Amino acid sequence: MSAEVVDSNPYSRLMALKRMGIVDDYEKIRTYTVAVVGVGGVGSVTAEMLTRCGIGKLLLFDYDKVELANMNRLFFQPHQAGLSKVEAAEHTLRNINPDVSFETYNYNITTMENFTHFMERISHGALDEGKPVDLVLSCVDNFEARMAINTACNELGQTWMESGVSENAVSGHIQLIIPGETACFACAPPLVVAANIDEKTLKREGVCAASLPTTMGVVAGLLVQNVLKYLLKFGTVSYYLGYNAMQDFFPSMAMKANPQCNDHYCRKQQEEYKKKEAAQPKVEIVEKEEEVVHEDNEWGIELVSEITEADLQAAAGPVPDLPEGITVAYTVPSEAPVEGETVDVADQSLEELMAKMRNL
């Protein structure tokens, strides 16, 4: 990965992040392996962004095929209709950046046999064969697959990021999940999962969820941005970041793991995390009060405000009766200027006006 600033270098703009002090060692991106589960509206764009960023290796999992109905989204093209999504994605991504290594798996991870193989690949499929991947990204569109990823990552202690877009296509989210440290997907499950409802019964014939390339592109961008910050250790990684397109609202929060989580391995990871935390030496932060340093003032001069408390209250105007603990940001002066009143400055210079103000 060269930092040479020439038009023929595909990494020159990325390496500029290092020269500008944003990232200490951008070249490390070539050593990382990321598994992307679900190569649809969010997953395909996520895989493309990571490929353009020079990721070392991508593992792609999906069992669906490219359809013309997918053309409202980014990435896939009409001539790829009928191909498996992972096959079409690999072909496109290799043309974008041949330096990236790929593994593709055209199967449903929720079946028993495939789930076992899925666990084996995320625990041994890194660039350095035999080691676990650095991050798993969930870009699936159903709860069953999310729960399968959650189960696998809890059992393996594998950090992963979950993402999703709403059925009405105007909101989405990303979430960092560190087994034992943060809430897993089962710690606070959605209603469909909590109620043990078969989600297939919720879908009506002839009715499909909406999808916007804009919303999916935003969510994919937020996801990859957090992947880069997590892997290359710069900035602040969001534990949970939502996106509401209707108000351009981005709520952010962090959720602690649930001690009563239904997932056995989640509870086990929580215990392991507590032991690690207890073994860490506690660092006491002592706040030092800064001494106020005054310049020598042998004449005893002091600053005294010419405005009294009464003047401030009068200028603030009437204060409304508010509940305890609530104050107004500012108030309008109670006395408004008399309508039609003006200041006659026609025959006075700026110096004269200033002198007049000083004599008030």
Secondary structure, DSSP 8 states (H G I E B T S, - for coil): -----STT-TTHHHHHHHHTTS-S-GGGGGG-EEEEE--STTHHHHHHHHHHTT-SEEEEE---B--GGGGGSSS--GGGTTSBHHHHHHHHHHHH-TTSEEEEE-S-TTSHHHHHHHHHHHHH-SSSTTS--SEEEE--SSHHHHHHHHHHHHHHT--EEEEEE-TTSSEEEEEEE-TTTB--TTTS--HHHHTT--GGGG--TT------HHHHHHHHHHHHHHHHHHHHT-S---SEEEEETTTTB--EE--B--TT-S-HHHHHHHHHHHHHHHHS-----------------TT------SS-HHHHHHHH-------TT---S----SS---TT-----TT--HHHHHHHHHT-
